[in-house]
């Protein structure tokens, strides 16, 4: 292990590894890697053989920097000995023509990763002279205190130089007019009604198990008096955030504990629905990333909060060059995956915050916006440069830009839900409430809204979600309570990994210009789902149902591959030549939007259309369908990992293989752990109800779409152009209400041969 010693420079603590005044040819090659190249972002340089670089060389400097990974100096370990003549290749990556460089030492005779790769974090040079003013240089920062003067500078520079960060360029139309009801005035130290023109800062943090002061109807009037907040026990994170707002030159803060009246149910429901718009319209959001509860505070604010714990590492290369490591992710935060990373409410807060000021306990402060990512440990030039590649930054890698489109993007919606459903909630019923803000934003594309988390516009396919792994559990340890607003037929009742790939089959209007493979675009040609029942949702179990209209499927049936029907207003049809797919595509254009090359028209919100809520929370749905019983048989086990969700075969009364069923935990189990890992149902008679019909193109040239465990079952029908089946749901009753226990599919001919009974189904 490399020797290290602490040094102090202008009061800033760093750790210097392998410092030495000596130099070597290998160190010089590494120094040259920091020279920007406008023509090449990735370059390789042979440092020498393993024996020359890591064994014979007496210089410890380059060994230290090559072995530095993940914020720690590690011993080099591989499962096989490294041959002495193995070449060590330095691979350098430059970002945006600046002096930041990521280094990888590749081991192999021909550049192949024969033995492995030494991957490091990014490095930058420290300035060797105060007059140096290159694009980006490293910066030694205080180990305990954040440079708070950067907060105002980052915001001001972004305001003045980043056109892509302007609200008019970023905020979704559905969110542009949303404003909070109340704001904290940090100057007057009280609550004030929010005005349409007020500029405000949001706070994203976790409540945790700490009981904190909140606004209620009985103290709302008192909290509007000047200095009222000075005499109440505010949580530390909120108090520190108020100080950060002042440091940034702003006046107003929005924080849920104070700006939502917690016992005003009507206004609280409205605020929750508007959460995405509240964060999107904020001038920036303070992210308390290391906080575990509301009293954790924001570390590193001198004279205000507790110290932070930042450790920088520097290396001397040659007589005058010094490099410093740059960790774009705080490895301690990521390793522990603290509360902020796992909580459901913070998911949408990060998703819609267009500019973020991130404060951490173990890492430097940084600013992320549409155009740049600025860090406390990177020195910027006097004139802020607009970054040429905004797609690199986290905000652009998020789902947010994708849901800006008028055209619905089902794969991206599925990705949002899959990521969101791994998050936790103190109150299980919040799993739908916290998604309401996202649903409001999705109204610009999914204009039918969501019914308890499932898109109304393709509800028939939305019901066909699967647990991906055995770790999926009920959000209620003792079973879903009867009065719950989160039903068993919605993914929101479960926490864990979901499989929503089947939703892509409903993506039948996909724009022709989209990359087919990345979107699995041809799936709508090789697999089909047909709705066979009409669903209604209920807000009470004995109340009247409201019809759920599958508008996407209705438009597909009317216009897909047809020139016989007149186009809807604003739409035009033209021929399309392709070896696969329809013969016609559709374009749309009006004064505010334009769509090209869709396979059929989609519903677009018009001026005369009634407003639809983003999320309708409905505990029950009903339909008229048919049911039959089949026998649970052997578990389907293939080459896939054992952690995948449990899947069993279904057989009829004479033992003929009928299909498969993927299991959920029991939604009403009194057990504290509703687990499916060792569930043995062999020989049990299961009540199944049909919910849709499907078919898949069977020839072997398209195995890409066979992603269920029955694909290779020896008894599954083969040798037919289309494999036809029914989608069935295994249900169990508690009184007159049925609850989902599993989902699967049954061979069409076998299902139709059963004694199917017509019935009215009420799912809870």
N, C-alpha and C positions, 0 to 999 in steps of 0.2 A: 504493500500500500504506500502511496506517495506520502512523503512527509509534508506537513502543512504547518503554517504558523499564522497567527492573527496579526494583522497590521492595522494601524489607525492613520487615516489621512483626512485631515480637516474635519475631525470628529465623526467620520463615517467608518463603520466597522465592516471589513471584508475578510475573506479567508484567501490567502495567497498560497497556491499549491505549486510545489516544485520550483520555487523561485531560484534563479541562478543568473549570474552575470555571463556565463559562458553561452556560446551559440554553436549551432551545427547546421549542416546543409539541409537536414530534414526540417528543422525549425524554419529555415528560410523559405522552403517550399510551402509550408503552412502559412507563413506571413503573406506570400504572394497570392494565396487563395482569397484574401480579403480585398484584392484589387477589383473594382467593379468592371464588368464586361457588358457592353450594350448588345453584343451580338450573340452571346451564349449565356443562358441561365444555369446550365449544368456543364461542368467540366471535370475531367478526370486527370489525375496526376499520379504517376508511379513514385511512391516514396522509397521503395526498395523491397528487399525480401524480408520475411518475418525475422530472420536471424539478424539482418542488418539493422532493422528499425527497432525491434523490441528486445533483442537479446544482447548483441554486441555493443550497441551504442551506449555510451556512458552518460548521455544527456537524458535527464529525467523529465525535461520540460515537455517534449512532444509525447512521451509516454503518458504523462498525466492528462493531457488534453484529449488524447485519443481514447483513453479509458474512462473519461468523465461522462456519465450517463445519468439522466433523470435527476439531476441535482445532487448526485453523490458520486464520489470516486470509487469505482468498483474494481475488484480483482477480475482479471480476464479469465473466464472459464468457458470451455467448450467440451462437449462429450468425447471428442477425439483429439489426440495430440496434433498440434499444428506443425506441418513439415517446415523445415528450415528454409526451403527455397520457395515457399508460398509468397506470392507477391502481395504487398499491402498497397492498395490504391486509394488515394485520397479523392473522394467525390465531393465537389463543392456545389452548393446551390446559392444563387444570389436572388434576392427578391427586389423587384422594382428598381434595378440599377443603383442600389445603394450599397453601403459597406457591411451590411448584415449578411452573414454566411452560415449556412448549416453544413456541417462536415460529417461525412461517413467514411470510415476506413473499410474498404471491401477486401476480403481475403479470397484469392483465387488466382490461378495461373492465367486465365483468359478473361478475367472480369466477372466470371460466373461466381455465384455465392456458394463456393465449394464447402467452405467451413463456417461461414457466418459473416455478419456485418457488425462493426462497432458503430452504433448510431449515437450521435451526440445531439444535444439541443443546439439552438442557434448561438452564434458568437458574434461579437462586434469588437472593433478596436476601441481602446480608450484614446482620447486625444493626447498626443505627445507634447503639444504646445498649446497654450491658451488661445492663440490666434487661429488654430485649425477650425475650419467651418465647412466640413464636408456634409453630404446629405444626412447621414445618420452616424452618430458616434455613441459609444457606450457612455454611461454616466454613473459614477459612484453615488449611491444614495445612503441616507441615514438608516441604520439598522432598526431604529425604533420609531422614527417620526416621518410621516408623509410630507412631501413638499406641497403644501396646500395651495401655494400660489399658482400651481399648474391648473387647478380646477377652472379658474376664470379664464386663463389663457386658452386652454383647450376649447372651451365653449365659444369664446370670442373668435378664435381662428376658424372654427368650424362654421360659425355664423357667416363670416366674411368670405370664406374661400370655397366652401363646399356646396355647389349648386344641387347635387344629388341629395343633400340632406334637408333641403327646404320642405316644409310640411306639404306644400302643394305637389311636390314630386313624389312623395312617399305614402301619405296617408290614404287608406282606402276610402272611396266615396261613401261607403256605408258608415264610416267612423268619423268623417270630417266634422260633422256638426255636434258630436257628443262632447259634453262638458260635465265636470263633476258638480255636485250640489253644493259642497262646502270645501273650503281651503283653510289651511293654517297660515295666518299672517305672522311671520316670524319677527317682524318689527314690533307690532302691537301685542304679540303673544296671546292671540285669541283666534277663535273661529270666525270666518266671514263668509257670506254667500258668494259663490263663484260667479264672476262676470264673464261674458263671452270673450272678452279681449285679454283676460288675465293670463299671463305667462306663469307657469307653475312647474315645479319639480316633483316627480313621484319617488316613492321609496318602495323597494322590493326587499322583503325580509321574511323571516319566519316567526310565528308567534311562539311555537314550542309549547311546553307545559307551564310556562310562566304566566301567572295571572297579572294582566296589565290594565291600566286605566283606559276606559273607552267612553265614547260619547253615547249618551242615552237620552230619551225624551225628557227625563226629569232634570238633567243638567245642561241641556242644549242652550237654554237662554243664558245661563250663568257663564258658559264658556265663550259667549260672544262679547263679554265685557273685556276691555283692555287689561292686559296682564293676567287674565284668568288662568292661562296655562302655566304661569310662573308659580302657582300655588297648588298644583295638583301633581301627584307622583307619576310622571310620565316614564315610560320604558326608556332605558338608556339608548337603545338604537334610534328611537324617535328623537330624543334630545340631541344626540350627536348628528343626526341627519339635518336638523334645523340649523346647526352650526355650519354644516357643509353648504347648505343652500345660501347662507350669508356669504361664505367664502367665495362662492361662484357668482356673486352679484345678483342673485335673485331674491324675490320677496315672499313667494308663496310655496307651500309644500302640501302635497296630497299624500295622506297616509290613511289606510283603511280604518285603523282603530279609532281615529278622531274624526275623519271626514265621512264616515258612514254611521248613521244613527242606528246602533245595533239592535234596538228593540222596536224600530219603526219598520214593520215587515214589508209594507208596500214600497216605501222608498228604498229599503235595502235590496229588495228583489230587482228594482230598476237599476240600482248602482251595480249589482252583480252582473246583470245583463250588459251593462255599458262598460265593463271593466277593460275590455280590449281597446275601446275608444279613449278611455281616460288615460291609459298608458301611451297610446299612440300619439295623443295630442300634447303630451308633456314635453317641455323643452328638453329635458333629459331625465333619466331614471338613475337613482343611486342604488347600486346592487350591493347589499350586505352579504357577500358570498360566504364568509367564514362563520356567520352567526349561527348558533344552534337554538337560540330562543330570543325573545324580544329584549331581554336584558343583556345580551352578549355585547352590544355596542358596536361601534366602528373603530377598530384599533388604529393607533398611529396618529391621532389628531393631537398635536402638542397643546398641553394645558387644558385639554377637554376630555380625552379618553385614555384608556390604558395603552401601554406600548405595544407595537407590533413586533414580529420576530422575523426579520428578513436577513438572509445571509447571501452575500454575493461571493463568487469565486473568480479570481483573476490569475492569469498566467503571464509570466515574462517569456517572450520569445525573442531571442537575440538581444543585442545590447540596449535597444530603445523601444521595442514594441511590447505592448501589453494588451491582452484580449480579455474580455469578460463574457460570461455565459448569459444568455437570455432565455428565460423559461416562459414560453407563451402560455403554458398552463401550470399553475402552482401544483407541483406534484403532491404536496401534502394534502391540499384540498381535494385533488382528484383521487388520491389514494384512499382517503377516508370517505369520499363521497358524502360530504356533510349534509346537514338537514336541508340547506337551500337547494341542493341538486336533486333531492328526492321528494320534495313537497309539490303537491298538485297545483296549488295556487300560483307558485312562482313560475310554472311552465308558461302560462300565457303572459305573465308579466315580462318575462324575457323575450317572448316571441314578438310582442308588439311594441316594445320599447325601441324606438328608432335610434336613440343615442343613449349610451350607457356609461356611467362612471362607476367602475368596479373597485371596491375597497376590500382588501383581504388581510388576514393576519400574517400569513407566511409569504406574501408576494408583494411586488410593487403595485401601486395604483395604476390603472390604465383606463383609457377612453376609447370606446368603440362606437363608430357611427357608420353611415352609408358609404363613406369614402376613405376612411383611414382607421388605423388602430395605433394610438399613441400611448407610450408607456413612460413611466417615471424614470426608468433606467435607460432610456434612449434619449440622447440630446438632439433636439430638432434644430434646424437652421432658423435664422431670424425671420425668413419669409416662408410661411407654411406652403408646402407643395401639395397640390392635388394628386392623390395617388392614382395611377393610370389603370389599375385593375381592381375595382371595388369588389368583384366577385370573390376575392380572396378572404374577405373579412367575415366574421361569424354571422353578422346580420344578413349578409347576402347568401350565406350557406343555409340559412334557416328556410322554413317553409313560407314565410311571409310574402316574398315576392311572387310566389306561385299562386296564392289565393287572391292576388290582385286581379287576375284575369276574369273576364266575363264568362268565358267558356269553362265549365266545371272540370276540375282536375281530380278524378277519383283516386289515382295512385297517391297523389300528394295528401289528400284527405286521409287516406288509409295510413300513411306514414305519420301524420300528426297524431292520430288516435293510438297507433301502436306505441309511439314514444310517450304519449301522455299517460297511457294506462299502466305504466310501470311506477307512476308516482303514488305517494301515500297521502292520506287525509286523516286528520284527527276525528272528524265526523264522517262516517262512510257516505252519508247522503250528499256530501259536498262534491262527490265525483261527477255529478251532472251539473251542479250549480257552477262549479269552477270552469266548466266547459262552455257555459252560456255565452261568455264574452267572445270566445272563438267562433261560436255558432253565429253570433251577430255579424262578425266580419265575413263569414262565409256566405251571407245572404246575397252578396254581389254575384256569386256564381251558382250556389245551391239555393235557388230562390224559393223552394218549397219549405225551407227550414229543416230542422232536425226534430224527430220524435224520440225523446229519451235517448238521444245520441245517434240514432239511425236516420240517414237522409230520407226525407219523405219522397223525394222525386224518384228514387229507385228502392223503395222500402222492401219490395219482394226479394231483392238481392241483398239488401242490408242485413236482413235477418240471418244470412248465411255466414256468420263469423264463427271461427274456431279458436279454442285455446291452442297455443303453439307448444307449450311445454307443461310439464307436470307441476311446475311451481305456481300455477294459477290458483288463487284462493278467493273465497268470498270476502268481500270487504267487511261483512258482519261475522265475527267468529262464531256466534251462536245461531246463525241462520238468518235469512232476510225476515225482518219483522213484518207482520201483516199490513201495517200502515205505511210501509216504506214507499217512497216515491221512485226508487230505483228498482226496476223489475228484473226478473231472471232472464228475460229474452234480450236484454240489453247488455252489451259488453261492459257497461259502467258498473254493473253489480260485482265485477270480478277484478282483482288486481293481479297483474302479471303479463306475460307475453302473449300477444294475440296473433292470429294468422288471418289476414284480411285479403289474401291474394284473389279469392274468388270474386271480390267486388269488381275487379278489373273487367270481368265479363260484361258488366253493365255499361262499360265505357264504349258505347257503340257509335258515338258521334266524333271520335277522335280526329283532330286535324290531320290531314294527309301529310303535311310537311314535318310532322314529329318523327323523331328517330324511332322506328318501329321496335327495334330490339330493346332499347332502354325502357320503353314504355310497355313492352309486351303488347304492342299495338295490334298484332294480328290475332290476339286472343279472342276478340269479338267475332272473328271468322271461323275459328276452330272450336269454340265452346260457346254454348248458348244456355240461357236461363229463361224459362217461360213462366210468368205468373199464372197461377191457377185458382187462387182464392182472392177475395176482396177483403182487405183489412180495414178496421176502424179502431180508433183509440178512444179511451174512456178516462175521464178524470175521477169518476167514482165507479165502483164495481157494478152498481145497479142503475147507473145513469145511461142516457142515450149515447150511442157511439157517433163519432165524427169520422167520415170517410177519409182514408188516406189515398191520395191519387198518385199512381205511378206514372207521372207525366213523361218521363224519359222513354219508357217502353211504348206508351201510346203514340208518341211522335215517331219512334223508330218503325212501328208497324205501319204507320200511314205513309211515310216518306222514304224509307230506306230502299235504295235500288229501284225506285219507281219514278216514271215520268208521266203518270196518269193523273196525279192529283195536283191541283193548283197550289203553288207555293204560298206560305203565309205572308202577310204584309212585310216588306223589307227584305225578303229572301229571294234569291235567284238560284236557278239550277243550271249546271253545265255538265257535259260529258266528262268522264274520267277513264282513261285507258290504263288498265292494270291487269296483271295475270291473276291476281286474287282480289277479292273484295267487290264492291258494287260498281255499277257502270255510271253512276251519277254522284256529283258532289254539290254542296250548297254553300253560297256566300251570303253574308248579311252586311248591310251598311245603312247607317243613319247619321245624323249630325253629331252624335256623341260616341259611337262605337262602330267597330268593323270586325267581322269574322270571315275567315276564308277557309274553303276546302273542308267543310264538315260533311260527314256521311249522311246526316239528316239534320233538319232544324232542331233547335233547342228552345226551351221557353225562356224568354227574356222579359224582365220586369218592365211593364209599361206604365205610363202616367196614370191611367185609370184603374190599375190593379190595386186591390186592397193590400194593406200592410200585413206581412206574415212575421210572427216572432221568430227570432233566430233559433230558440230552443223551446219546444213544448214538452213539459215534463208530464208524462202520462204513465201511471202505474200499470194500466191494463190495455191490452189490445184484444180484439175478437174477430172471428170470421166463421163462416160455414165451410167445413172441410170434411174429409173422410179419414177414418182411423182403422188400423188393423194391428194384429199382434204378430211378432216374430220372436224367435228364440235367440238369446245371446249365446255366442259360440266362442271359438278360440281367439286369443289376442293376436292382433296383427303385429308382427315384429319383423322388420327388415333391416337393411344395412344402416339405417339412420341412427343417430345417437339415442341412447336410452332415455335421455331427459325429455324427449318429445312426448306430447300428450298421449294418454292411453287410448288406443283404438282397437275395437273388437269387430269380429265378423258377425253377421246376422245370417240365420238360416231359417228355412220354413219348417213345417211340421214333419216333413219326410227327410230333412237333412240337406236339402239343396241349398248351396251357397246363394245368398240373396243380396248381400251388400256389406257395408261397413257402418260403424257408428263411432264417433269420437265423443268421449265422455267429459262432462263437467262435474265438479263437486256437487254434492246435494245442497240445493239452495235453502232448504229448510232444516238441515241437520242440526241437532242440538250440540253436536260435538264442537269442541273449541278449534279443531283443525279439520275442515272439510277437505279430505284428501282423496285423490283417485289413484295414488301410486300402486296400491296393492288390492284394488277393488276387483273381486272375482264374481262375475255375474253369470258364469257358464251355466246354461240350462234354464236360466230365468226367462219367463215370458215378459216381453217388453211391449208396452203400448206405444205405438208410433202414429203420428199424424202427418199427412202430406202437406207441405207448405209451398212447393214449387216443382216444376218439371225441368229436366235438363238433358243435354246431349253433348257429346264431345267427339271430335273427329278422331277416328281410331288408328289410321295408318301410322306406321312406325317413324315416318319422316318428321313427325311433329311431337316427339316425346317431351319437348320443352314444357308442354302444358299439363303433363300428368304429374301433379304434385301431391296426390293423396296416396295413402299406403296401399290401397287396393289396386293400384295401377298394374302391378306385376303379379297379382294373385292368380294362381293357375286355374282357378274355377271361374274367373271373370269371363264373360262372353268376349270372344275374339273373332276376327275374320269378318267383321261387319263394318261398313263405311262409318256409321255413327253408333257410338255406344250410348244408349238411351236409358234414362233412369228417373226416379223421383227423388227429390230432396225431402227427407223426413226428419221430424223432431221427436225425440223420446221425451215424453212428459209424464209427470206423476201428479195426482190430484190431492188437494187439501180442501175438502168440501166441494164447492162448485168451481174453484179456481185451479187451473193447471199450471205447473211450473216446469221450465226447461231443465232436462237432465243431460241431454246430448243431442248431437246433430250428425246426420250422415246421409247416405244415398242408397237406394234399393233399385235393383234391375227392374226396368219398366214392366216386362212381361210377368215377372214373379209377383210384383206388387199388385198388378191388376188381377192376378189369379187369386188373391186373398179375399177373404170375406170382409170387404171394407164396409164400414158403417158410416152413414152420414151423421154429422153431429155439429153442434154449435160449440166452438172452442173459445173459452175466455182465459187468456194467458196473463199471469201475474208475475 
